Amino acid sequence: MLVHWARRPEDLVLRHEIDTVAARRGARVYYSVSHPAGYRLSLDAETLRGLVPDVAQRVCYLCGPPEWASAAQAALRAAGVPARRIHHESFAL
């Protein structure tokens, strides 16, 4: 399962490749692109549990700008994911 948040549709540069790999593996991919009021999918514990009911038992990998990675980490922790199961890499835009 992959949840991919992006600022603009053109930021989903690897979407075709991601969709191809996901289809081969039977994985689900959710995309959320920002619009003036914010992302289509909220980055919070309730949304994460709705997408992945057993999120608290998963190992989670994050990659994105520092502010987003911090928000994603907080949402995962609020959803019950232990800190040891959250791995992240941040980068500045």
N, C-alpha and C positions, 0 to 999 in steps of 0.2 A: 504494500500500500504506500502511496506517495501523495502527499498534499503539497501542491506547488503554488505559492503566493508570488505574484509579480505585480509590478507597478503598472505596466502597459502590456497589451497583447504582444507587441513586438519583442518584449523581454522573454517570451516563451520560445526562445530560439531553438531549443532541442525538443520541442513538443512532439514532432513526428517520430524521432528516435525513441523518446520515452514511451510513447504510445505503442510503438512496435515491440519494444522489450516487454512492456506490461502485458500486451496481448499474448505473447509467447509464453509468459510465466503465469498467466491467469491472475494478474495483479490488478488492483483498482488504482486509478489515478484521479485525483480531484484537482481542478485548476481554479484559482481565484485571482481575478485581476482587479486592481484598484480602479475606483471611479471617484468622482468628486466627493461623495459622502463616505468613502472608505472602501475597504475590501468587501467583495461580495460575501465571502465567508469570514466570519469574525474569528479572530485569533484569541480564543478563550477556552477554558476547560469544558464548558458545555458543548461547544462546537466540536472539539476534539473527541469527546466521549460519544457524540452523535455519529461522527464519521467512523470512529474506531472504538466500539463499546469496551473492548478489553485493552485500551491504551495503557492502563496502569501496569499491565504485564508485558508490555512491548519494550524493545530496545529502540530508542529514537535517535536519529541523526539530523542535525540542523546545519544549514549553511546559508549565510546571508549577512547583511550589514549588521553592525553591533546592536543598534536599537531594536531591530526586528528579532535578532537572535535572543536578546534579553527578554523580550515580550513572549517569544515562543517558549523559552525555557520556563518562564513563570507560569504560562498556561499549562504546560506539561506537568509541572510540579503540582499545580492546583488540581489537575486531573488525576493525581495520585501516582505519577511516574516517579520512582525513586531517582535521586540525583545520579546515582552510579549507572543508570540506564540511559542517561541523556549525554550524547556526545555532540560537540558543536565546533564549528569553524566559522569565524567571523571575518569579514573583509570590509574595508571602507570603499565607498563608491566615489 
